[in-house]
């Protein structure tokens, strides 16, 4: 989650100070992503350093409003339209846990998968109940839908991993057979040849 660009987006509507930005961010994301006000001010300081926002001189620093600059508007427009590049998939903790469990203990991995599947389904039920609450805002409904779609994808992925493992798939390849060492065979042949010459010389 880019707090940096989220604050720029809010400031593109009107000047705001830190606590306002915190409240607006939480309201516009359905109150599902609480934001620390200290993180807001730290980010604002960096944005100001980079020339993306400007702070109006006010006697009370806590109520000092920030405005977005032309450079900040350009940065925001680029972020809105940017698409992910050819990068590795994000390091999702669930994916890492299951992949490592499947490689370390393929037999025990089924328990890990079912545990996460159960917890994911419970989370889906929570978001479904949240959507049904009277007075839920549009932002809350949109955020709940986003989480439900993400969690549903996780359940489908867990099911596919479980099916692969039950079918005998293994993440760790079998250890390759050790190559035969020709040296001992050559040594044995040489020894046999030497013994043969010695016996032949003795008969003469």
N, C-alpha and C positions, 0 to 999 in steps of 0.2 A: 504494500500500500504506500503510495507516494504522498506523504503529508505535505511535502514541498509544493507539489503541483496542485494539491487540493486547496491549500491556502491561497495560491494564486488565482484559482478559479473563483473562490469566494470574494477575493478582493477585486476581481474584474466587475463585480456588480456594484460595489460601493466601498468607500473606506471603512475599515473596522479596526478595533483594537483587539488585543489578545483574547480576552474572555469572550468577546463577541464571536470571534472566529471559532473558538472551541464550541460554543453553544450552537452556532449555525452549522458547523460540520456535523455534529451529533444529530441535530434535527433533520438535516438533509440526507443522512444515511440511516434513518430509521431508528436512531438511538441504539444501534447494535454494535457500534465501534466507539467506545468511550475514548476520549482523547485527553492526555495530561496537559494542563495549561503550561507547565514548564517546558514541555516539548514544543508547544506552539511558539513560545517566545524565543526558544533556541533556534527554531527554524526561521522565524522572522528575522533574527539577527543575521543569519547566513544569507537569506534572500536580500537583505539590505546591503550586506557586504558585496554581493555579486551584482548589485545594481538592478535587481528585479523588482524591488519595492522601495518606497521612500517613507520615512516616518515624519509626521508633522511635529513641529516643536510644541510640546505641551508641558505645563508645569507638573502635572501628574503623569509619571512615566507609564503607570498601569493603564491609563486611559488615553494613551497616545495613539491616534489612529494611523494606520498604514494605508498607503495607496500603491497601486500597481503602476509600474513604469512602462514605457513603450517597449523596452527590452523584455520586461516581464510578460507583456501581452504576446510578444512573438514566441517566447518560451512556452507559454501556455498553449498557443495554437499548434505548435509543433507536437507537444505532448498529447493533445486531444486526438491528433491524426496519426500518431506514430503506431506502427504495428510491430509485434515482436519479430526480432531478427532470427537468423539461423543460430540459435543458442541452445545449449542443453536444456532439458526440462527443469522446471524449478525443483528445488530439493524439498519435496513434500515429506513431512515426518512419517505419515502413515505408509507411504510407498517405501521409504527407507526401512522402516521396522519390518514390514512384511517380506521385502526382498532379502534382508539379512537373516531373518528367521528361517526363510525357506532354504537359504544356502547353508546355514549353520546346522539346523536340525529339521530336515524335510518332514520327518514324521510328526514332530511336535508343532510344526508350523500351522497345522490345521486348527489347533486350539487358539493360536494367536489370531488367525484370520477370523474365526467365529466370534472371538471376543470383540474385535474391532467392528465386525459386522453388526453385532448386537448393539454396541454403543452408538454406531452411526444411525441405526434405525431409531433408537431412542431420541437422538438429536433431531431426526426428521419429524418425529411426533411432536417435539417441543415447538418447532417452527410452524408446524401445521396448526397447533393450538394458538400460537401467537397470532397467526393470520386471522383466526376466527374471533379474536377479541373485538368487542364493540368499540368503535372509535379508533381503530388502527389507521394510521395515516397511509397515504399512498407510498411514501418513502419506506415505511415499515413493510408494507406488502411487497414492494419491489425487492427489498433486501431479503425478506423471507424466501421469496421465489428463487433468488440467486443462490441462497444457501441450500434450498431443497434440491435444486438442479445439481449443484456441486456434490451434495451428499449422495444423491441417487447414482451419480456417476461413480462415486467411490464404492458403493455397494455392488454395482455391476462389475467393477474391476476386481473387487475381492472375490466375487463369485467365479470370475474367469480364472483367477490365480488358483483358487481351490480346485477347480475342475482340472486344470493342468497338472497340479501335483497329484491328485487322485489317479490321473491317467498314467502316472509314472515319470512325469517330467522332472528333471533335476537341474538345478542351477550350477552345481559343481560337477565338472566333467570327471569321469573315472580316471584314476591315475594310469598313465601310459605304462605299458609293459617295459621292463628294463631291457635295453639292447644286449644281445649276446656278445660276450667278450671273446674275440678270436685268439687273443694272446694265449690263454691256457691250452687251447687245442693245438696251436702251433708248437707250444713248449712240449706237450705230450708226444707229438709226432717226432720232434727232434730227439727226445729222450729214447723213444723206441728205435729210431734209426741208429743212435749211438750204441745201444745195447746189441743191436743186430751186428754191427761191425765188430764189436768186441768178441761175440760168439764165433763169428767167422774167422777171426784171427787166431782164436784159441784152437780151432780144429786144424789149422795148418801146422 
